Amino acid sequence: MTRITLALDRYDRHFPFFLGQLDVLPAFDLIPLEVGMVPPRRHGVDRHGRMLRNAEFDAAEVSLASYIIAKSRGAQFTAIPVFPRRLFSQNHIFVSETSGLSHPSQLAGKRVIVWAFQVTMSVLAKGDMRREYGLDWRSVEWLTMFEEEMPVPGLPIRRLAEGSDPIQMLLDGEAEAFIHPHPPDTAISGKHGIRRLFEDTAGECQRYFKHTNHFPIMHLIAVKEATARAEPGLPRTLMSLWEEAKAIADADYHDPGFGLSALGRLTYEQQKINLGADIWPSGLAANLANLERFMEDMVDQQLISRPIPIEQLFCKSTLET
């Protein structure tokens, strides 16, 4: 039986993989690996780079933006239309409590710190600023904390010195905003003089969802093309496994005591009322508009020279999903 390694982060919808709870019986020996980005997990860190640069795994959860750049350069990967990480950009923009800022349009001419220019959250936020809030990303001075996952020459960025503290820079007035997919505790604890840009962040996320009709994609599951050719049933089987794992995670939340959050069950119920029963759809049809919007942003932000047809991102066996 063929051994297939699958690198995933530690999310509730991935616990069933790590705990051996899945009933779908693949025709291969699936080895789930817990590999993080921030922070490291049981099987290490740098999942995106280990897959997209080193092809270390047969399949792995990777950054949508980095995957598109890799594909534009002919990297020998394909993907399945399963999207294990989604985020609203509105929930990830932070400013100093004393800044007086409350809307993205006020960031014109300002300095904004990001993990890196091509990080999926950065691409999403810049695209949302342009479409939703009338802010041309070119009017912002972009300060980056780390090297780009997939090097792109000529980006309009200024790299910060190693060890720079973005929170302290906001407090000292050296930058006006901070966008990060994994906000540090100093940004979200409410104890360090930092707040989210939007006063009603949840309300703004809901407004955005109702306007766009999607919960923005951050990651997809990439597969080595050689592995997909050798195991033609692998893409659809992985999709079935992920759907089963998602259903198990959803069922777990029926227990009001499942999580640490005292009101977690109430919040989950309200989410289903406000946003719909399933905001994590798999398949190409349900996610096409989301993907096309993001592809347009990749071109607009000079990360790729021309759009890649969406169907070229995915395994042929999954195109009818």
RABELJO-V186244 format. One line per field, one symbol per residue. ss: DSSP state (@ for helix, = for strand, . for the rest). psi: psi as a letter, one per 40 degrees, with the letter a starting at -180 (. if undefined). A space follows every 50 residues. Layout:
# RABELJO-V186244
ss->???
psi->???
This chain:
# RABELJO-V186244
ss->..======...@@@@@@@@.........======......=..=..@@@@ @@......=====@@@@@@@@@....==========..@@@@====.... ...@@@@...====.....@@@@@@@@@@@@@@...@@@.====...... ......===......@@@@@@.....===.....@@@@.....===.... @@@@@@@@@@@@....========@@@@@@...@@@@@@@@@@@@@@@@@ @@...........@@@@@@@@@@@@........@@@@@@@@@@@@@@@@@ .........@@@@..@@@...
psi->hhhhhhhiigideeddddefehdhgifihhghhghachiiadfaafdddd dddefdidiihihddddddddeeeigiaiighgehiihddeehiiidede ieiddeeheihhhidideidddddddddddddefhhdeeihhhidiiidh hhieigihhiihehhddddddeeeidihhhdghidddeeeeffiiidhdg ddddddddddddfihhhdiihihhddddddgdeddddddddddddddddd ddedheedidhdfdddddddddddeidhefiiiddeeddddddddddddd efdidiihhddeeihdeede.
